[in-house]
Amino acid sequence: VQLVESGGGLVQPGGALRLSCATSGFTFSNYRMGWFRQAPGKEREFVASISRGSSPFYAEFVKGRFTISRDNALNTVSLQMNSLKPEDTAVYYCAARLSVQGTYDYWGQGTQVTVSS
């Protein structure tokens, strides 16, 4: 099983980035996919998730700014991040969960997002 994030980098406040997560080794279409982030000195937190049927769910602090999407043909999940703020600086991880609820089964290694002028 592999989940490989890409698309992170340095962006100015108010800018945008698009993160992608390429997956392999499991039946992608059967899994809920999620994005999490961890800032320095803080615990990892939920950002967004998308169901098998592509229904999105967002943390309150990213509503209206981030959009999660998935491509079951390409086994990828993406996170479009607009209107970025310095407090969005973190390592962003994608994850996969088979069950409707509970912990995520598989995790990527993360990609760094830095929002700074």
N, C-alpha and C positions, 0 to 999 in steps of 0.2 A: 504494500500500500504506500502510495506517495501522494502528498499534497505539497505543491510548490508555488509559493506566492511570488509575485513580481509586481513591479510598477511603483514601488515606493521611491522616495527621494526627498529632496529639499524643495520647498515651495514657499512663496511669500503668503502672508495672511491675505485672505480673500481669494486665493488661488484654488486650483483644482488638481486632483490626481485621480487616476483610475487604477485600482488594484485588480489583479487577476490571480486566480488560483487554478492551476492545472492539476488534475487528479488522475490517478491510475490505480489499478489493483483491487478495485471494488466496484460494485454496480451502482454507479453514480446516481442514476435516476431513482433509486430506492431510498436515497438518503436526504434528510434535511441538511442544508448547508448553512454554516454560520461564519460570521466574522467577529473576532474579539480583538481587544487591544490591551497593551500593558505599557503604561508610562513609567519612567524611572521612579522607584520608590513607592509605587502603587501596585495594588493587586490587579490582576487581569479582569477586564470587564467586558460584558456583552455589548456588541455594537449593532448587529443586525443578523437576521436569519431569513431563510427562504425555504418554504416547504417543497415537497416533491411536485406539487401542483403549481409552484411558482407564486405562492402567496407570501408576501414579505411581512416582516415584523421588525420594528426598529426600537432602539433605545430612545428615550425621550430626547436626549441631548443631540441626536443627529437627525431627528425628523425634519423633513423639508430641505435638508442639505445633502444627505447621502441616499444613494439608491442601490439596492442589491438586485442582481439578476443572475440567471443561470442559463446555461446552454447544455441541455442533456445530450445533444449530438456530439458536442466537443468535450463533454465532461469537465466543464469549467464553470466557475462562479466568479462574479466580478462585483466590485464595490466602487461605484462612482462617487467621489467625494468632492463636493463644491463648497464654496464659501468657507474654506478652511480657516481654523483659528489656531493660535499658538497652543491652546490646551488640547488640540487634537494630536499633538506630537506624541508618538508612541510606536512600539512595535506592533504591527497588525498581523494577526494570525487567522487563517481559515481553518475550519473544522467541519467534520462530518458526523452526523448522528443518525442511526438507523431507527431508533425508537421514537415514539411520539413525544415522550418526555424523558428526562434524565440527563445523564452526562453524555458528552460527545465522545465518539469512539476513536476518531482519528484526527490528528493535528498536523499542520504544517510547521515549518521552522520559523516563519515570520519574515516580515519585510519592514524596514524602518521608514517611518514617515516623520519628517521634521518640518514644522511650520514656523518660519522665522524670517524676519526682515534683515 
